[in-house]
């Protein structure tokens, strides 16, 4: 690849890049020699392939919600070359060796990009955590509030505490959906009983205090057990601040936020409706501003999509509590950060490379070869034309169900080409590769 502007977590440079056997073998200006294929990246920015650490592709069992074929096509179209699939909403969920094997078989058959799989932590499966670890799960995911899926129960405090002790022994990280079930369930029950089932009623039933209380409790358990902890989809600046303060005290905890919290607010839920429903819900503009400040302060190391699609009939109900709570957004992750971050707020491009690639590979692993533009790293590359902007149309979406709260939004950064281990998967609007995705496993327990 010649004449590209390379973007890494440490800086920007103009250089050529050589690939052999799926790996980067040279990076320097004006490389000598020829190859069987040369890509002219003049005028383009070359980022490390995005790693989306939080998606729900719902396979096996609920492929009609998304599936690996359509889900990974959307990833490739958005510049993502690796994803971590959550243990729900597959049926069966990934709770033991048998269910892991079922999911792995499905992913290998149709995934266009590389992947890792989360295992579940639920009441009753502590004895199966070791077999999931042996299979190579990236970590264990638990819900501290109702998951919305009957076959993936939320954890009680004892299950979470004992699960963290098991995870510590196994060298695995635990990720939690941090909302207080006692608060959210009771507030929802009261609202529904009183016939208050509109959008604002739903938003009010999941207040920020429910997130803060659960984060504090999870951090306490991590401190006591020594378990590496990751708080998913933090929606508030105060929640991020709690994690940063715990890290400063030496607790092994990290967090992520999602593009929808950085781009959309609770006002957008009222305007867009079900397509913008999620949990935790979208917050006021003041909270979004606080999240951006935390990002600029270096306290948000990871941004994900939390892509969680569902068929259209599950996104339609006059009772907003009954609407499926999930946002479809994995195809737009990088472009939203380039638009709302780099373009609007001057978020540096190296920061975007860090929060979408290098930091993820380091935290959830390390994952050999992923997340970097460096010698001997996998040639996972995304070529972006930052001079180009376009209005996202539903017809542009590769999802099984072409719905997204970002449809109609002007986005900066056309994805020209996406390569996985040197193989071009997506080019100029089209998928041009057969499935080649492989399972990734952490190379050894983190420090």
Helices and strands as residue ranges (DSSP letters): E 4-8, E 11-20, E 23-28, E 45-48, E 50-56, H 68-77, E 80-85, H 97-110, E 114-117, E 119-120, G 126-128, H 129-135, E 139-143, H 157-170, E 173-177, H 181-193, H 199-204, H 208-225, E 229-231, H 237-248, E 253-258, H 259-263, H 266-272, G 273-276, H 285-296, E 302-304, E 307-308, G 312-315, G 330-332, H 333-336, I 337-343, H 344-345, H 349-353, I 354-358, H 359-363, E 381-391, G 394-396, E 410-420, E 423-427, E 430-431
